[in-house]
Amino acid sequence: MEKHTGYFENRPVTMNEHNNLLQIEEHMYKLQDVEKPNAFRNMFPYDEIPKIPFNDRVVPHNMPKEIWITDTTFRDGQQSRAPYSTEQIVTIYDYLHRLGGPNGMIRQSEFFLYSKKDRDAVYKCMERGYQFPEVTSWIRASKEDFKLVKEIGMKQTGILVSCSDYHIFLKLKMTRRQAMEHYLSVVKECLDEGISVRCHLEDITRADIYGYVVPFCQELMKLSEQYGLPIIVRACDTMGYGVNFPGAVIPRSVQGIIYAIHTHAGVPHECIEWHGHNDFYKAVSNSTTAWLYGCAGVNTSLFGIGERTGNTPLEAMVFEYAQLRGTLNGMDTTVITELAEYYEKEIGYQIPPRTPFVGKNFNITRAGIHADGLLKNEEIYNIFDTEKFLHRPVLCAVSNTSGLAGIAHWINTYFKLPDEKKIEKNSELVAYVKTWVDAEYEGGRVTVLTDDELLKVIGEGCSTLGITL
């Protein structure tokens, strides 16, 4: 009888320097060149809501020593709105440079290269001479697109390398092997020119992780070693299917994907990047999870502007970083407010008022009992010192419980009056507004007053009393 060879029987035992435990070397995963696409219909039945199955296999936290943010405002962010002008792109790029700070926490910003406007913006941003954010590009996996990168002289470009069978079979009309060979040929052409490559593994949360993604990434790492150039693997949750629940099944498990790419494909932390979408409200939590389990870079877009429901908001990950690391590492968060004002006043983009950190109402308390507590101590109902970090003082909406002090507080903070111009609670203007407020509630009103209503009566009061704020 033939002797059975165990799965691990002939594999070497080595010491893991990270946890000081002996381990058996994992095998090399080979491409599974299937004849029919694997659509994971058990998880993605198109005529039902997608399912989140579990197998309770968990992986350890493995946060990299350094983590950072990258930006796709001018690439994915422009796919869902009117294109920015060249001047607007350069201005926003300047803001991103200031926001990222001297340590380059916003590591890169990626650009389209297809129109003259896009290329003009790239040249102007490169002329700024900033180390960070590095100007980089995005192209399709075609030799024609690569010519644009060569002409501009970029050090790195992103390449679309769709990895799910939905894309390989149904869109590209290829087999897995054909797709891999095509992608690798374009990657080699970039590397031959000394250009580093960032591979955008589109639709990774519907891909065969061990049958295609890991073998493909292993081939990428061989090329990286051969050419002595880094190859970035960007895991793209294109449809927002990723989940961060421990024990969830791949390809939906964010931590499972990152573990596979790092541990089994051998991609270094600093060469792994996560790109999330918000179709199921999970963009931020999934991006944070990617950091926690071994991904160094998280790709974002300002205010989450991106295809369909949008991308991971850049400003959200600034504060996620601060909470995880206990420091901003040089980031200037007040620039976030400047960016929000620029978008609304100069670009004409209306930020939804309840958007965290940047919306008009994000730190306004409206409930009367909450406003009373806020007036006594703002820490009771404010998430942190928003005046310090965002130049956005906490604001309490005016109601029947606000009193003269509450009205004065609202006027001073809303109009950002300096100390020497702040109005007192016993001023004529406050009394004028208070009379109107009392009349509203005596007439049976039970809701707080809106900003527009207050601005109207304040304007009337200023005109009647001859006051200028």
C-alpha atoms as one frame of an Amber mdcrd trajectory, in Angstrom:
protein
   0.000   0.000   0.000   1.317   3.421  -0.954   2.327   5.561   1.987   0.156
   8.688   2.398   2.166  11.904   2.455   0.659  14.400   4.867  -0.020  17.940
   3.770   2.760  19.396   5.955   4.971  16.296   6.195   7.860  17.483   4.011
   7.637  21.173   4.687  10.389  22.868   6.742   9.802  24.038  10.289  11.027
  27.588  10.937  10.951  30.120  13.747   8.528  33.027  13.323  10.509  36.073
  14.452   7.344  38.065  15.130   5.729  35.746  17.669   8.692  33.465  18.490
   6.745  30.319  17.647   7.742  27.446  15.381   5.694  27.252  12.217   5.475
  25.093   9.107   6.095  26.916   5.860   2.948  27.419   3.817   2.792  25.964
   0.330   2.898  28.043  -2.843  -0.603  28.614  -4.122  -0.958  27.885  -7.831
  -3.267  29.527 -10.314  -6.535  27.637 -10.692  -7.349  28.222 -14.356 -11.018
  27.264 -14.167 -13.183  26.778 -17.263 -16.201  28.599 -15.893 -16.313  31.775
 -13.786 -16.725  31.385 -10.035 -19.437  33.919  -9.175 -19.733  32.786  -5.530
 -23.477  32.477  -5.980 -23.774  31.141  -2.426 -22.757  34.632  -1.245 -23.885
  36.794  -4.165 -27.254  35.567  -5.454 -28.146  38.522  -7.670 -31.874  38.180
  -7.066 -31.373  38.220  -3.280 -29.520  40.409  -0.803 -25.829  39.361  -0.568
 -25.073  36.967   2.281 -22.320  37.136   4.910 -21.312  33.558   5.826 -18.902
  32.662   8.620 -16.419  29.836   9.166 -14.944  31.275  12.386 -11.406  31.219
  11.041  -9.715  34.264  12.504  -6.379  35.926  11.802  -4.250  37.997  14.195
  -3.941  41.759  14.288  -0.813  42.763  12.393  -0.690  46.538  12.098   2.372
  47.824  10.222   4.907  50.008  11.994   4.006  52.849   9.640   0.592  53.493
   8.140  -0.523  56.314   5.863  -3.241  57.749   3.632  -3.329  58.047  -0.148
  -5.721  60.127  -2.214  -7.906  59.458  -5.257  -9.860  62.728  -5.304  -8.740
  63.511  -8.849  -9.267  59.962 -10.160 -12.101  58.001  -8.560 -13.438  61.224
  -7.077 -13.914  62.711 -10.552 -15.869  59.712 -11.805 -19.031  60.819 -10.018
 -19.075  64.606 -10.435 -18.339  67.335 -12.940 -14.598  67.436 -13.681 -12.492
  69.867 -11.699 -10.792  72.679 -13.567  -6.997  72.669 -13.724  -6.883  75.555
 -11.254  -9.193  73.752  -8.829  -7.057  70.597  -8.957  -3.883  72.532  -8.192
  -5.553  74.405  -5.323  -6.908  71.194  -3.772  -3.490  69.564  -4.207  -1.946
  72.458  -2.252  -4.500  71.903   0.508  -3.679  68.169   0.604   0.009  68.991
   0.965  -0.725  71.211   3.966  -3.140  68.715   5.489  -0.660  65.826   5.220
   1.954  67.798   7.107   5.759  67.586   7.111   5.751  63.799   7.602   3.771
  63.175   4.428   0.825  61.420   6.011  -1.008  61.861   2.696   1.548  59.879
   0.758   0.242  60.046  -2.819  -2.439  61.598  -4.997  -3.436  59.896  -8.239
  -4.482  61.523 -11.497  -6.076  60.670 -14.818  -3.900  61.372 -17.854  -6.427
  61.190 -20.680  -7.387  64.816 -21.289  -5.182  67.853 -21.813  -6.775  69.391
 -18.698  -5.733  66.382 -16.632  -2.188  66.437 -17.971  -1.912  70.202 -17.438
  -2.947  69.704 -13.823  -0.360  66.935 -13.412   2.429  69.157 -14.755   1.417
  72.089 -12.557   1.209  69.906  -9.434   4.578  68.336 -10.186   6.051  71.820
 -10.613   5.140  72.511  -6.986   8.077  70.281  -6.044   6.351  68.742  -3.031
   7.703  65.444  -1.773   4.177  64.608  -0.580   1.634  63.897  -1.861   3.582
  62.241  -4.657   1.885  62.776  -8.024   0.993  59.414  -9.522  -1.305  58.178
 -12.266  -3.896  55.540 -13.113  -4.062  53.711 -16.427  -5.760  50.704 -17.919
  -3.590  47.648 -18.536  -2.785  48.676 -22.113   0.435  49.633 -23.824  -1.238
  52.712 -25.324  -2.024  54.073 -21.868   1.524  53.334 -20.730   2.875  55.699
 -23.384   1.235  58.590 -21.514   3.091  57.678 -18.317   6.404  57.527 -20.165
   5.823  60.897 -21.839   5.149  62.664 -18.542   8.044  60.967 -16.767   6.232
  59.652 -13.710   8.008  57.425 -11.193   4.944  55.281 -10.535   1.637  54.450
 -12.153  -1.404  52.497 -11.135  -2.658  49.795 -13.490  -6.149  48.319 -13.545
  -5.834  44.548 -13.044  -9.397  43.385 -12.401  -9.254  40.157 -10.427 -12.754
  38.694 -10.027 -14.177  36.230 -12.513 -17.005  38.705 -13.046 -14.461  40.965
 -14.729 -12.046  38.399 -16.157 -14.672  36.195 -17.814 -17.660  38.470 -18.299
 -16.005  41.813 -19.132 -12.560  40.965 -20.496 -13.714  37.673 -22.082 -10.499
  35.997 -20.940  -9.478  33.041 -18.834  -7.643  33.596 -15.572  -4.322  32.589
 -17.143  -4.840  34.894 -20.099  -5.699  37.792 -17.799  -2.685  37.147 -15.578
  -0.289  36.909 -18.533  -1.715  40.095 -20.041  -1.408  42.010 -16.780   2.126
  40.759 -16.141   3.234  41.785 -19.637   2.147  45.387 -19.018   3.723  45.380
 -15.548   7.006  44.165 -17.067   6.910  46.914 -19.670   6.584  49.528 -16.925
   9.381  47.956 -14.907  11.607  47.809 -17.997  11.353  51.601 -18.104  12.210
  51.912 -14.420   8.646  52.864 -13.506   7.207  51.394 -10.319   3.751  49.831
 -10.567   0.662  49.941  -8.380  -1.689  47.101  -9.286  -5.364  47.886  -8.721
  -6.976  44.511  -8.013 -10.483  45.586  -8.925 -13.430  43.721  -7.367 -11.279
  41.760  -4.927 -14.228  41.064  -2.594 -15.771  38.857  -5.286 -12.494  37.248
  -6.396 -11.071  33.770  -5.823  -8.448  34.755  -3.269  -6.389  31.551  -3.216
  -7.232  30.397  -6.732  -6.235  33.650  -8.443  -5.334  36.641  -6.249  -2.574
  35.012  -4.182  -0.879  33.283  -7.168  -1.021  36.544  -9.122   0.467  38.529
  -6.237   3.215  35.932  -5.871   4.156  36.515  -9.509   4.161  40.259  -8.891
   6.541  39.831  -5.965   8.894  37.766  -8.158   8.971  40.637 -10.637   9.532
  43.148  -7.855  12.530  41.196  -6.640  13.848  40.694 -10.173  13.699  44.392
 -11.077  14.496  45.802  -7.646  11.410  48.017  -7.759   8.439  48.013  -5.380
   5.101  46.799  -6.703   2.099  48.015  -4.742  -0.902  45.718  -4.431  -4.072
  47.762  -4.062  -6.979  45.637  -2.830 -10.057  47.292  -4.307 -13.419  46.650
  -2.634 -15.087  47.956  -5.772 -18.637  47.008  -4.810 -18.367  47.616  -1.057
 -18.941  43.932  -0.239 -16.097  43.788   2.310 -16.941  43.135   5.969 -14.767
  43.402   9.049 -16.515  40.772  11.191 -14.138  38.241  12.790 -14.628  34.796
  11.311 -16.367  35.943   8.129 -15.604  33.983   4.959 -13.356  35.285   2.184
 -13.644  36.962  -0.237 -15.877  39.198   1.893 -13.537  39.209   4.905 -11.278
  42.278   4.836  -8.833  40.847   7.356  -8.834  37.517   5.513  -7.888  39.252
   2.259  -5.081  41.282   3.843  -3.763  38.197   5.663  -3.699  36.199   2.429
  -1.901  38.941   0.490   0.707  39.511   3.201   1.261  36.032   4.642   0.624
  33.736   1.702   1.532  35.952  -1.257   4.489  37.510   0.575   3.595  41.132
  -0.114   5.299  43.456   2.425   3.107  45.671   4.598   4.335  48.826   2.884
   3.263  47.442  -0.500  -0.353  46.723   0.477  -3.064  49.340   0.037  -6.832
  49.205   0.606  -9.366  51.009  -1.594 -12.926  50.871  -0.276 -16.390  51.847
  -1.448 -19.359  52.662   0.738 -22.214  50.690  -0.873 -23.070  48.992   2.436
 -21.962  51.820   4.771 -18.694  50.045   5.617 -16.014  52.073   3.831 -14.473
  53.618   6.962 -14.643  50.558   9.229 -13.238  48.338   6.470 -10.374  50.755
   5.811  -9.484  50.861   9.495  -9.643  47.058   9.602  -7.222  46.877   6.668
  -4.755  48.975   8.672  -5.183  46.779  11.736  -4.473  43.559   9.860  -1.413
  44.476   7.840  -2.190  47.094   5.194   0.033  50.191   5.315  -1.876  52.436
   2.923  -5.543  53.372   2.835  -6.803  55.030  -0.335  -9.361  57.806   0.170
 -11.232  60.637  -1.516 -12.071  64.050  -0.083 -15.515  63.975   1.545 -15.954
  60.434   0.227 -16.822  61.696  -3.259 -16.582  58.752  -5.644 -18.501  56.305
  -7.782 -22.028  55.382  -6.651 -22.042  55.720  -2.836 -18.472  57.005  -2.805
 -15.077  56.084  -1.427 -13.607  56.134   2.046 -13.579  59.824   3.109 -10.058
  61.171   3.510 -10.988  63.308   6.500 -12.438  60.263   8.277  -9.138  58.380
   8.062  -7.236  61.389   9.428  -9.175  61.023  12.664  -9.085  57.207  12.549
  -5.292  57.465  12.412  -5.211  59.838  15.372  -7.395  57.498  17.438  -5.299
  54.444  16.612  -1.889  56.065  17.035  -2.571  58.685  19.687  -1.060  61.409
  17.516  -1.762  63.312  14.301   1.902  62.921  13.284   2.047  66.435  11.901
  -1.282  66.545  10.068  -2.992  69.969  10.119  -6.653  69.125  10.636  -7.788
  72.745  10.379  -7.169  72.446   6.628 -10.165  70.086   6.495 -12.477  72.996
   7.318 -10.742  75.196   4.749 -11.271  72.481   2.136 -14.948  72.172   3.021
 -15.400  75.938   2.675 -13.525  75.923  -0.640 -15.740  73.153  -2.016 -18.914
  74.982  -1.059 -17.915  78.539  -1.964 -15.606  78.065  -4.945 -16.589  74.705
  -6.456 -20.289  74.872  -5.595 -20.430  71.411  -4.009 -22.956  71.192  -1.191
 -21.717  68.973   1.617 -24.627  67.184   3.324 -25.153  69.065   6.626 -24.848
  65.997   8.856 -21.526  64.825   7.384 -19.044  64.147  10.226 -16.289  66.759
  10.688 -17.307  68.927   7.703 -21.098  69.164   7.568 -22.811  72.362   8.627
 -24.536  70.632  11.556 -21.918  68.095  12.634 -21.230  69.750  15.997 -24.512
  71.587  16.529 -26.725  70.438  19.385 -30.426  70.903  18.698 -32.276  69.171
  21.517 -33.219  71.752  24.129 -32.009  69.681  27.105 -28.741  68.973  25.284
 -28.239  72.649  24.554 -28.650  73.405  28.237 -25.897  70.929  29.096 -23.678
  72.221  26.326 -23.888  75.756  27.622 -22.725  74.551  31.036 -19.796  72.516
  29.659 -19.235  71.847  25.954 -17.468  68.526  26.630 -20.832  67.029  27.568
 -22.036  67.014  23.948 -18.974  67.724  21.771 -16.793  64.865  20.441 -13.510
  66.752  20.996 -12.250  70.339  20.931 -13.605  71.107  17.480 -12.448  74.717
  17.747  -8.829  73.562  18.183  -8.744  70.839  15.539 -11.183  72.165  12.949
 -11.687  75.851  13.758 -15.329  74.897  14.253 -16.570  75.994  17.675 -19.389
  73.920  19.078 -22.783  75.457  18.403 -26.075  74.977  20.204 -29.314  75.506
  18.362 -31.712  78.037  19.876 -34.903  76.851  21.537 -37.222  77.933  24.362
 -34.646  76.696  26.916 -31.671  78.620  25.520 -32.326  81.941  27.247 -30.442
  85.159  26.568 -27.054  83.490  27.088 -27.842  80.756  24.594 -28.869  83.251
  21.917 -25.736  85.332  22.506 -23.603  82.156  22.315 -25.220  81.187  19.011
 -24.646  84.591  17.434 -21.032  84.829  18.607 -20.076  81.348  17.451 -22.036
  81.294  14.188 -20.562  84.591  13.022 -17.136  83.764  14.534 -16.979  87.125
  16.245 -13.604  87.956  17.854 -13.535  88.648  21.594 -13.592  92.412  21.154
 -16.748  92.233  19.009 -18.702  89.548  20.862 -22.136  90.632  21.969 -23.312
  90.314  25.549 -26.479  88.547  26.618 -27.994  91.871  27.734 -27.526  93.514
  24.316 -30.452  94.973  22.380 -29.988  92.483  19.543 -30.203  89.470  21.865
 -33.327  90.927  23.484 -34.865  91.459  20.036 -34.230  87.845  19.041 -35.397
  86.551  22.428 -38.752  88.334  22.024 -39.276  86.610  18.683 -38.177  83.225
  20.064 -40.599  83.478  23.007 -43.438  84.327  20.632 -42.693  81.254  18.533
 -42.936  78.880  21.493 -45.911  80.635  23.053 -47.665  79.913  19.762 -47.224
  76.185  20.331 -43.876  75.439  18.661 -41.994  72.396  20.041 -38.969  72.086
  17.685 -35.657  73.961  17.748 -35.213  76.929  15.445 -33.391  76.481  12.159
 -30.304  78.453  11.156 -32.182  80.122   8.311 -34.931  81.306  10.662 -32.415
  82.731  13.125 -30.384  84.433  10.431 -33.521  86.081   9.103 -34.611  87.489
  12.477 -31.039  88.514  13.343 -30.843  90.356  10.026 -34.135  92.103  10.782
 -32.882  92.990  14.270 -29.600  94.396  12.957 -31.480  96.485  10.386 -33.992
  97.787  12.966 -31.369  98.545  15.621 -28.667  99.810  13.286 -26.209  97.079
  14.311 -23.500  95.529  12.138 -22.052  92.131  13.039
